[in-house]
Amino acid sequence: MERLTTAAARNIFYGGSIFFFIVFALLVGNSFIQARIMEQTNPISAEAAHGKRIWEQKACFDCHTLFGEGAPASRPRSARFGSNMEALRIPPAPRRR
């Protein structure tokens, strides 16, 4: 029965670490490439970009998230904004020409 020496264990550790770091780097690079391909083949529409700006400006994510995921509001709008419902008014999307 052969025993694993300290030098052999160290070499296995370093070799495995380097191998998995290379695999990780390749997977990250592939993810970036795939994201670019998806971004170019499926561009974001003007309406979606406008909706995102409104979502951020009106801070809709304050009420409409639950554990980081989208969710219905946990309380009525009037509880948060009082009688100032004008703050929730959404401007129309820009028209296409």
Steps between C-alpha positions, in 0.01 A plus 500: 500500500650828387468807714421843369794723569472865593656606170255287300202641693624855442541432127149355478360803682680755282432307179129468581476866600660615176283264294174620654606865480556456126161327462335784696668767286390325180140476623495869595639593159239283328225668705614843381503381139151350530369818666635711211337270244165519679530877535564545127232258379228622743532879540300676770200691365445870570186416699689261727777756559239767580326264743828426676572872541155556650544197730824651629378863519183415691687245719240232427747237623455630854154342523505248216780271613508212741837342580645667190231366268207684344183483708172683538494797736489394862281797598265738322654796319308743716674361811837595357420821313201624700278724292784587259392259227641742240847365590401170339391648169691337215587712196419352159764315306676691221326460166670331208547698182 
